[in-house]
């Protein structure tokens, strides 16, 4: 969806502190001028879109699951029972898993290139909502330990599937 919007309509989704959506698809308010609250870094972002956890929550919901918005701390609290430290060489996520640092940043794994030690991720950061490559065993925040959160248990639970999707 990210590439489709950009390739066909030149719509970009910039980073927006506190930004999220609970709807299927993108709300018409996205991309409109609206100053955000002041971020932890003291920044104000002006075009309504997603922050990192808002984007990942929206992506899971738009994948057909009953999922409410979580913060990076919320992802850690709820799902850390099934996680590992990203710096551990045996810690390898799969598409749909998350890369999360409590009080830092969360990313959605969309593909894995294990022979080259790379993940392909989707996330919202400074440049906005993007897909990019990242090293497999490096953290994403200097603030805290980065974990791979394994989401298969959540995705395979029938009560988490949205029947109206």
C-alpha angles and dihedrals in degrees: 000000000000093000093041092056093047098041096046105028105018088237114156125192107216123199111274121185109237092007120150142138131211095195133097106255123004123311116240089240092069113107092023122125110263123138113236126223113273110280126227087263092053095254130137117207118204112198115068114244139108137317116209099272093039090055095048091047090049092047092053091047091048089051087068102268134126099244133152125204117282130187121224087264089049093052089050094047096047103037108024091100085078103043144092138206109273091221091063107100091222092054105100125161128206132217108295094029121113135236105213138171114191108246090004128068140324127207133183117230109226100170139005128217099187098173089058095037093240137136124199108216142182118214146138116248138135096317091044130244106353143155116226147150122263137179113268103228104035128102124244098214137041088207099073147350113298116226137191105230111206109218101182092102090055095044094047095051107102092211089063094057114100107230091196095057 
